[in-house]
Amino acid sequence: MKNRTLVAGAAAAGMAGWAGYSYAKMNKVVPTEEEALAYTRSLLEDLGLGELYGTWSADTLELSGRTLAVYHFESGPGDPVMVFVPGTSVYALIYTEYMYKLSRLGFNVVGFDPRGHGMSTGKRGVYTLGQVVDDAMAVIDYAADTYGERVAVSGSSQGGMVAFYCAAASPRLKAAVCHNVIAPDEPDNERITRWPVMFKPLMPFLGILKPVVDSPLGMLMTPVSLYLDLKVETSRLIPDLTRFMKEDPLVASAVSLSALHSLSSTPMARKVEEIETPVMVIHSGCDTIFPEDYIRRVYDRLNCEKEFVYVPDAPHLVMTDHVDELVGPISSWVKRMMER
């Protein structure tokens, strides 16, 4: 009886500690606009990109229950538009070089911070994949209304997954450029985690877990480093990703259980084979998160117009570290798709 009491007490203390950690992470104070601008200027200067500060105009998109921070890198009237979706935990201006250089190639680029990220509203890191897709679809509509119907979407890492889901859902898209993709009906989605051996036994129980993650327990947070091994990731711009994730005031360094659950359980609007929007898939040869055979298998299922771009010596963060290798092929292919 005494042992049971000790175990129950330890479990209660552990849950209380987890709840306290989660509360602190999800309620991380968002910088003021002035503070965010000062930090962004400093960050870009540290990254050797100081000359790109201020090459965008900032706006907000007011939606039901949320406000999204939006960034315009304008090219010219009548030019096509590219909506950009950032990756897990980060925010659009991390990809300033990519968005700016794509705008110099004739695109009005509209980047945004999804809910719970960057300068957008919402609990930090509390979201689902479906909700971020909804955010992206709203920005796609906003971009089309602002610049015209020739609109494409692009995304990196989790943002690439979102762009892929948008390709399946939005008939107004002319193309989708996806750095990384995921298909919920693939049999081995647990491989896109730090601990596939641990997550594999849990995959068959995702349906059973849904009522749990839909409850307040779904807001319990886990550090991004628990399911993504940041220490093995390399980056030309950000050598110490672990430190960056801890210190950047705009990063969501932890994500909710509801977010994790949604990544491999959210249904697509249509099956991969039924996607009609042209899709470009980007994969880097040194990616430690998304296995190449997995990405190629999903790509091979596509029956739409498609293109595979392989950057052999690039790390996972290819859209920050290898911008010059990507913007030319992306620009040419998307414009060709739009001219069809």
C-alpha positions as CSV (number, residue, x, y, z in Angstrom):
1,M,0.0,0.0,0.0
2,K,2.8,2.3,0.9
3,N,4.5,1.7,-2.5
4,R,1.3,2.4,-4.3
5,T,1.0,5.7,-2.5
6,L,4.6,6.6,-3.3
7,V,4.0,5.8,-7.0
8,A,0.8,7.7,-7.1
9,G,2.5,10.7,-5.4
10,A,5.4,10.6,-7.8
11,A,3.0,10.4,-10.8
12,A,0.9,13.3,-9.5
13,A,4.1,15.4,-9.0
14,G,5.3,14.5,-12.4
15,M,2.0,15.5,-14.0
16,A,2.0,18.8,-12.1
17,G,5.5,19.5,-13.2
18,W,4.6,18.7,-16.8
19,A,1.6,21.0,-16.6
20,G,3.7,23.8,-15.2
21,Y,6.3,23.4,-17.9
22,S,3.5,23.4,-20.5
23,Y,1.8,26.5,-19.1
24,A,5.1,28.4,-19.2
25,K,5.9,27.3,-22.7
26,M,2.5,28.0,-24.3
27,N,2.3,31.4,-22.6
28,K,5.8,32.6,-23.5
29,V,5.6,36.3,-23.8
30,V,5.5,37.5,-27.5
31,P,7.8,40.5,-28.1
32,T,6.2,43.9,-29.0
33,E,6.4,44.9,-32.6
34,E,9.2,47.3,-31.9
35,E,11.1,44.6,-29.9
36,A,10.6,42.0,-32.7
37,L,11.9,44.4,-35.4
38,A,15.0,45.2,-33.3
39,Y,15.6,41.5,-32.7
40,T,15.1,40.7,-36.4
41,R,17.6,43.4,-37.5
42,S,20.1,42.0,-35.0
43,L,19.5,38.4,-36.1
44,L,19.9,39.2,-39.8
45,E,23.1,41.1,-39.2
46,D,24.5,38.1,-37.2
47,L,23.6,35.8,-40.1
48,G,25.4,38.1,-42.6
49,L,22.1,39.2,-44.1
50,G,21.9,42.6,-42.6
51,E,21.3,44.2,-46.0
52,L,18.0,42.4,-46.4
53,Y,16.5,44.0,-43.3
54,G,13.5,46.1,-44.2
55,T,13.1,44.5,-47.7
56,W,9.5,43.5,-46.8
57,S,6.4,45.3,-45.6
58,A,4.5,43.8,-42.6
59,D,0.8,43.4,-42.3
60,T,-1.8,41.5,-40.3
61,L,-4.6,39.2,-41.5
62,E,-7.6,39.3,-39.2
63,L,-9.4,35.9,-39.1
64,S,-12.0,34.4,-36.9
65,G,-10.3,34.0,-33.5
66,R,-6.8,34.7,-34.6
67,T,-4.5,37.3,-36.2
68,L,-1.7,36.2,-38.5
69,A,1.4,38.2,-39.1
70,V,2.0,38.6,-42.8
71,Y,5.1,39.8,-44.7
72,H,5.1,41.1,-48.3
73,F,8.2,40.9,-50.5
74,E,6.9,42.6,-53.5
75,S,8.0,42.3,-57.1
76,G,5.6,44.2,-59.3
77,P,2.0,44.6,-60.4
78,G,0.8,41.6,-62.4
79,D,3.6,39.3,-61.2
80,P,2.6,35.9,-59.9
81,V,2.4,35.4,-56.1
82,M,4.1,32.8,-53.9
83,V,2.7,32.1,-50.4
84,F,5.4,30.8,-48.1
85,V,4.9,28.5,-45.0
86,P,7.8,28.3,-42.4
87,G,8.8,25.1,-40.6
88,T,8.3,23.6,-37.2
89,S,8.6,26.2,-34.3
90,V,10.0,29.0,-36.4
91,Y,8.6,32.0,-38.3
92,A,8.6,33.4,-41.7
93,L,11.5,36.0,-41.4
94,I,13.9,33.2,-40.7
95,Y,13.6,32.6,-44.5
96,T,14.1,36.2,-45.5
97,E,16.8,35.4,-48.0
98,Y,14.7,32.9,-49.8
99,M,11.6,35.1,-49.9
100,Y,13.6,38.2,-51.0
101,K,15.6,36.4,-53.7
102,L,12.4,34.8,-55.1
103,S,10.8,38.2,-55.2
104,R,13.8,39.5,-57.3
105,L,12.9,36.7,-59.8
106,G,9.5,38.1,-60.4
107,F,7.2,36.9,-57.6
108,N,5.2,38.8,-55.1
109,V,6.0,36.7,-52.1
110,V,3.7,36.6,-49.1
111,G,5.2,34.8,-46.0
112,F,3.3,34.4,-42.8
113,D,3.6,33.1,-39.2
114,P,1.1,30.4,-38.5
115,R,-1.0,30.6,-35.3
116,G,1.1,30.1,-32.2
117,H,4.3,31.1,-34.0
118,G,6.3,34.2,-34.4
119,M,4.2,37.4,-34.2
120,S,0.9,35.7,-34.9
121,T,-1.6,35.2,-32.0
122,G,-2.3,31.9,-30.2
123,K,-0.7,29.8,-27.5
124,R,2.9,29.2,-28.5
125,G,3.3,25.8,-30.2
126,V,-0.4,24.8,-29.6
127,Y,-1.9,23.9,-33.0
128,T,-2.7,21.0,-35.3
129,L,-1.5,20.4,-38.8
130,G,-5.1,20.9,-40.0
131,Q,-5.2,24.3,-38.3
132,V,-2.0,25.4,-40.0
133,V,-3.4,24.2,-43.3
134,D,-6.4,26.4,-42.6
135,D,-4.1,29.4,-41.9
136,A,-2.2,28.7,-45.2
137,M,-5.5,28.5,-47.2
138,A,-6.6,31.8,-45.7
139,V,-3.3,33.5,-46.7
140,I,-3.6,31.9,-50.2
141,D,-7.0,33.6,-50.6
142,Y,-5.7,36.8,-49.2
143,A,-2.7,36.8,-51.5
144,A,-4.8,36.0,-54.6
145,D,-7.2,38.9,-53.7
146,T,-4.2,41.2,-53.3
147,Y,-2.1,40.2,-56.3
148,G,-4.2,38.1,-58.6
149,E,-5.2,34.5,-59.3
150,R,-1.7,33.3,-60.4
151,V,-0.8,32.0,-56.9
152,A,1.4,29.2,-55.8
153,V,2.4,27.9,-52.3
154,S,5.8,27.0,-51.0
155,G,6.9,25.6,-47.6
156,S,9.9,24.1,-45.8
157,S,9.9,21.1,-43.5
158,Q,6.5,21.2,-41.6
159,G,5.7,24.0,-44.0
160,G,6.4,21.7,-46.9
161,M,3.9,19.3,-45.5
162,V,1.3,22.1,-45.2
163,A,2.0,23.1,-48.8
164,F,1.4,19.5,-49.9
165,Y,-1.9,19.4,-48.0
166,C,-2.9,22.7,-49.7
167,A,-2.1,21.2,-53.1
168,A,-4.6,18.5,-52.3
169,A,-7.2,21.0,-51.0
170,S,-7.1,24.3,-53.0
171,P,-8.4,24.4,-56.6
172,R,-7.1,28.0,-57.0
173,L,-3.4,27.0,-56.6
174,K,-1.4,26.9,-59.8
175,A,1.6,25.0,-58.2
176,A,3.0,23.8,-54.9
177,V,6.7,23.7,-54.0
178,C,7.2,21.3,-51.0
179,H,10.5,20.9,-49.2
180,N,9.5,17.6,-47.6
181,V,6.1,15.9,-47.8
182,I,4.1,13.5,-45.7
183,A,1.1,11.2,-46.6
184,P,-1.0,10.0,-43.7
185,D,-1.7,6.7,-45.3
186,E,2.0,5.7,-45.6
187,P,2.8,2.8,-43.3
188,D,6.0,4.2,-41.7
189,N,5.4,7.8,-40.7
190,E,7.0,7.1,-37.4
191,R,10.4,7.3,-39.2
192,I,10.0,11.1,-39.3
193,T,10.8,11.3,-35.6
194,R,13.9,11.1,-33.5
195,W,12.8,7.8,-31.9
196,P,11.1,5.7,-34.6
197,V,11.4,2.5,-32.5
198,M,9.6,4.2,-29.7
199,F,6.9,5.8,-31.8
200,K,6.2,2.8,-34.1
201,P,4.2,0.8,-31.5
202,L,2.0,3.9,-30.9
203,M,1.0,4.4,-34.5
204,P,-1.9,1.9,-34.5
205,F,-3.4,3.6,-31.5
206,L,-3.6,7.1,-32.9
207,G,-7.3,6.8,-33.3
208,I,-7.7,5.7,-29.7
209,L,-5.5,8.6,-28.6
210,K,-7.6,11.3,-30.4
211,P,-10.1,11.9,-27.6
212,V,-7.1,12.4,-25.3
213,V,-5.4,15.0,-27.5
214,D,-8.7,16.7,-28.2
215,S,-9.1,17.2,-24.4
216,P,-7.1,19.7,-22.3
217,L,-4.4,17.0,-22.1
218,G,-3.6,17.7,-25.7
219,M,-2.2,21.0,-24.7
220,L,0.6,19.4,-22.7
221,M,3.9,20.4,-24.3
222,T,7.0,18.5,-25.3
223,P,10.3,20.1,-26.3
224,V,11.0,20.0,-30.0
225,S,14.3,18.4,-29.2
226,L,12.5,15.4,-27.9
227,Y,11.3,14.3,-31.3
228,L,13.8,16.1,-33.6
229,D,17.5,15.6,-32.9
230,L,18.7,19.2,-33.3
231,K,22.3,18.3,-32.3
232,V,22.9,16.3,-35.5
233,E,21.4,19.1,-37.7
234,T,23.9,21.4,-39.4
235,S,23.3,24.9,-40.6
236,R,25.5,27.4,-42.4
237,L,23.5,30.3,-40.9
238,I,22.7,28.9,-37.5
239,P,25.6,26.6,-36.3
240,D,24.0,25.9,-32.8
241,L,20.4,25.1,-33.4
242,T,19.8,23.9,-29.8
243,R,20.9,27.3,-28.4
244,F,19.0,29.2,-31.1
245,M,15.8,27.3,-30.2
246,K,16.3,28.2,-26.5
247,E,17.2,31.8,-26.9
248,D,15.2,33.2,-29.9
249,P,12.2,35.2,-28.5
250,L,10.0,34.3,-31.5
251,V,10.5,30.6,-31.6
252,A,8.1,28.1,-30.1
253,S,10.6,25.7,-28.6
254,A,8.0,23.2,-27.4
255,V,4.8,21.9,-29.2
256,S,1.6,20.4,-27.9
257,L,0.7,16.7,-27.9
258,S,-2.2,17.7,-30.2
259,A,0.3,19.1,-32.7
260,L,2.4,15.9,-32.6
261,H,-0.6,13.6,-33.0
262,S,-1.9,15.6,-35.9
263,L,1.3,15.3,-38.0
264,S,0.7,11.8,-39.2
265,S,-3.1,11.4,-38.5
266,T,-4.6,14.4,-40.3
267,P,-6.5,13.3,-43.5
268,M,-5.7,15.0,-46.8
269,A,-8.6,16.5,-48.8
270,R,-7.8,13.9,-51.5
271,K,-5.4,11.0,-51.9
272,V,-1.9,11.7,-53.1
273,E,-2.7,10.0,-56.4
274,E,-5.7,12.3,-56.9
275,I,-3.8,15.6,-56.5
276,E,-4.2,17.7,-59.7
277,T,-2.1,20.8,-58.7
278,P,1.4,20.6,-60.1
279,V,3.9,19.7,-57.3
280,M,7.6,20.2,-57.0
281,V,9.2,18.2,-54.2
282,I,12.6,19.3,-52.8
283,H,14.9,16.9,-50.9
284,S,18.4,17.4,-49.4
285,G,20.8,14.5,-49.4
286,C,22.0,15.1,-45.9
287,D,18.5,15.4,-44.3
288,T,18.5,13.6,-41.0
289,I,14.7,14.0,-40.4
290,F,12.9,13.0,-43.6
291,P,14.3,9.7,-45.2
292,E,15.0,10.0,-48.9
293,D,13.3,6.7,-49.8
294,Y,10.1,7.8,-48.0
295,I,10.1,11.2,-49.8
296,R,10.6,9.5,-53.2
297,R,7.9,6.9,-52.5
298,V,5.3,9.6,-51.8
299,Y,6.6,11.6,-54.9
300,D,6.2,8.5,-57.1
301,R,2.6,8.2,-56.1
302,L,1.8,11.6,-57.7
303,N,0.0,11.5,-61.0
304,C,-0.1,15.3,-61.5
305,E,2.6,17.4,-63.2
306,K,5.6,17.1,-61.0
307,E,9.3,17.8,-60.5
308,F,11.9,16.4,-58.0
309,V,14.7,18.7,-57.0
310,Y,17.6,16.9,-55.2
311,V,20.4,18.8,-53.5
312,P,22.9,16.1,-52.6
313,D,25.2,17.8,-50.1
314,A,22.6,20.0,-48.3
315,P,21.3,19.5,-44.7
316,H,17.7,19.5,-43.7
317,L,17.7,23.4,-43.6
318,V,18.2,23.6,-47.3
319,M,15.8,26.6,-47.7
320,T,18.0,28.7,-45.5
321,D,21.4,27.4,-46.4
322,H,21.2,26.7,-50.1
323,V,18.9,29.5,-51.3
324,D,20.9,30.3,-54.5
325,E,20.7,26.7,-55.7
326,L,16.9,26.6,-55.3
327,V,15.3,29.9,-56.3
328,G,16.3,29.7,-59.9
329,P,14.8,26.2,-60.5
330,I,11.7,27.0,-58.4
331,S,11.1,30.2,-60.3
332,S,11.4,28.7,-63.7
333,W,9.3,25.6,-63.0
334,V,6.5,27.5,-61.2
335,K,6.3,30.1,-64.0
336,R,6.1,27.3,-66.5
337,M,3.3,25.7,-64.6
338,M,1.4,29.0,-64.5
339,E,1.8,29.5,-68.3
340,R,0.1,26.2,-69.1
